[in-house]
Amino acid sequence: MASIEMDARYPRHNRRRAEQREYRLICILAYPLFLLAVVIERLLGLVGLVEARRVPRRNVFSEARAAARSCIPFAFR
């Protein structure tokens, strides 16, 4: 019963929590795709099929995480 009362009193809070859950879910689903893209890009760079980036490299996991975090917020605008 208390949660029903809280829902009525704090609609913005509940909406924000729902958006946070959606954001985390999308990140969890998108992360493997970005990880695969980073790994493929690195492999193609080693073979010489694509030009290597000039920026300092991070490990593939942090690069995939950064790519997911930078692209996902556009879905919530």
Phi and psi in degrees as GROMACS dihedral restraints (atoms count N, CA, C in turn):
[ dihedral_restraints ]
;  ai    aj    ak    al  type     phi  dphi    fc
    3     4     5     6     1   -65.6    20    10
    4     5     6     7     1   -35.8    20    10
    6     7     8     9     1   -69.1    20    10
    7     8     9    10     1   -31.5    20    10
    9    10    11    12     1   -66.3    20    10
   10    11    12    13     1   -42.5    20    10
   12    13    14    15     1   -64.9    20    10
   13    14    15    16     1   -40.0    20    10
   15    16    17    18     1   -66.5    20    10
   16    17    18    19     1   -37.7    20    10
   18    19    20    21     1   -59.9    20    10
   19    20    21    22     1   -41.2    20    10
   21    22    23    24     1   -70.7    20    10
   22    23    24    25     1   -33.0    20    10
   24    25    26    27     1   -83.9    20    10
   25    26    27    28     1   -28.5    20    10
   27    28    29    30     1  -127.7    20    10
   28    29    30    31     1    64.9    20    10
   30    31    32    33     1   -65.8    20    10
   31    32    33    34     1   -33.1    20    10
   33    34    35    36     1   -67.3    20    10
   34    35    36    37     1   -39.1    20    10
   36    37    38    39     1   -61.9    20    10
   37    38    39    40     1   -44.8    20    10
   39    40    41    42     1   -66.9    20    10
   40    41    42    43     1   -37.5    20    10
   42    43    44    45     1   -65.9    20    10
   43    44    45    46     1   -42.2    20    10
   45    46    47    48     1   -63.3    20    10
   46    47    48    49     1   -41.8    20    10
   48    49    50    51     1   -63.8    20    10
   49    50    51    52     1   -39.5    20    10
   51    52    53    54     1   -64.5    20    10
   52    53    54    55     1   -40.7    20    10
   54    55    56    57     1   -66.0    20    10
   55    56    57    58     1   -37.3    20    10
   57    58    59    60     1   -63.9    20    10
   58    59    60    61     1   -40.8    20    10
   60    61    62    63     1   -64.3    20    10
   61    62    63    64     1   -43.5    20    10
   63    64    65    66     1   -61.8    20    10
   64    65    66    67     1   -42.4    20    10
   66    67    68    69     1   -60.3    20    10
   67    68    69    70     1   -47.2    20    10
   69    70    71    72     1   -62.3    20    10
   70    71    72    73     1   -40.7    20    10
   72    73    74    75     1   -64.4    20    10
   73    74    75    76     1   -44.0    20    10
   75    76    77    78     1   -64.3    20    10
   76    77    78    79     1   -40.4    20    10
   78    79    80    81     1   -62.7    20    10
   79    80    81    82     1   -41.9    20    10
   81    82    83    84     1   -63.5    20    10
   82    83    84    85     1   -38.3    20    10
   84    85    86    87     1   -77.6    20    10
   85    86    87    88     1   -33.0    20    10
   87    88    89    90     1   -83.1    20    10
   88    89    90    91     1   -27.3    20    10
   90    91    92    93     1   -54.5    20    10
   91    92    93    94     1   -47.3    20    10
   93    94    95    96     1   -61.3    20    10
   94    95    96    97     1   -32.8    20    10
   96    97    98    99     1   -67.6    20    10
   97    98    99   100     1   -43.7    20    10
   99   100   101   102     1   -66.7    20    10
  100   101   102   103     1   -36.9    20    10
  102   103   104   105     1   -62.8    20    10
  103   104   105   106     1   -44.5    20    10
  105   106   107   108     1   -62.1    20    10
  106   107   108   109     1   -41.4    20    10
  108   109   110   111     1   -63.8    20    10
  109   110   111   112     1   -41.0    20    10
  111   112   113   114     1   -65.8    20    10
  112   113   114   115     1   -43.2    20    10
  114   115   116   117     1   -63.5    20    10
  115   116   117   118     1   -43.9    20    10
  117   118   119   120     1   -64.1    20    10
  118   119   120   121     1   -41.5    20    10
  120   121   122   123     1   -61.9    20    10
  121   122   123   124     1   -42.0    20    10
  123   124   125   126     1   -65.5    20    10
  124   125   126   127     1   -41.9    20    10
  126   127   128   129     1   -64.6    20    10
  127   128   129   130     1   -42.5    20    10
  129   130   131   132     1   -65.9    20    10
  130   131   132   133     1   -32.0    20    10
  132   133   134   135     1   -68.3    20    10
  133   134   135   136     1   -36.4    20    10
  135   136   137   138     1   -67.1    20    10
  136   137   138   139     1   -38.9    20    10
  138   139   140   141     1   -75.7    20    10
  139   140   141   142     1   -24.3    20    10
  141   142   143   144     1    99.7    20    10
  142   143   144   145     1    12.1    20    10
  144   145   146   147     1   -81.5    20    10
  145   146   147   148     1   -24.1    20    10
  147   148   149   150     1  -129.2    20    10
  148   149   150   151     1   155.0    20    10
  150   151   152   153     1   -76.2    20    10
  151   152   153   154     1   135.3    20    10
  153   154   155   156     1   -70.0    20    10
  154   155   156   157     1   148.3    20    10
  156   157   158   159     1   -70.2    20    10
  157   158   159   160     1   152.5    20    10
  159   160   161   162     1   -94.6    20    10
  160   161   162   163     1    -8.2    20    10
  162   163   164   165     1   -81.8    20    10
  163   164   165   166     1   154.1    20    10
  165   166   167   168     1   -60.2    20    10
  166   167   168   169     1   138.1    20    10
  168   169   170   171     1   -85.9    20    10
  169   170   171   172     1   147.3    20    10
  171   172   173   174     1  -109.2    20    10
  172   173   174   175     1   176.0    20    10
  174   175   176   177     1   -71.0    20    10
  175   176   177   178     1   161.6    20    10
  177   178   179   180     1   -62.9    20    10
  178   179   180   181     1   -32.0    20    10
  180   181   182   183     1   -69.5    20    10
  181   182   183   184     1   -45.8    20    10
  183   184   185   186     1   -71.1    20    10
  184   185   186   187     1   -31.8    20    10
  186   187   188   189     1   -67.5    20    10
  187   188   189   190     1   -40.5    20    10
  189   190   191   192     1   -66.7    20    10
  190   191   192   193     1   -39.8    20    10
  192   193   194   195     1   -63.5    20    10
  193   194   195   196     1   -43.5    20    10
  195   196   197   198     1   -65.2    20    10
  196   197   198   199     1   -38.5    20    10
  198   199   200   201     1   -65.6    20    10
  199   200   201   202     1   -42.1    20    10
  201   202   203   204     1   -65.4    20    10
  202   203   204   205     1   -43.7    20    10
  204   205   206   207     1   -68.5    20    10
  205   206   207   208     1   -26.6    20    10
  207   208   209   210     1   -84.3    20    10
  208   209   210   211     1   -24.7    20    10
  210   211   212   213     1   -94.4    20    10
  211   212   213   214     1   -35.6    20    10
  213   214   215   216     1   -61.7    20    10
  214   215   216   217     1   -40.1    20    10
  216   217   218   219     1   -57.5    20    10
  217   218   219   220     1   -22.3    20    10
  219   220   221   222     1   -66.0    20    10
  220   221   222   223     1   -19.4    20    10
  222   223   224   225     1   -74.7    20    10
  223   224   225   226     1   -16.5    20    10
  225   226   227   228     1  -106.4    20    10
  226   227   228   229     1    16.2    20    10
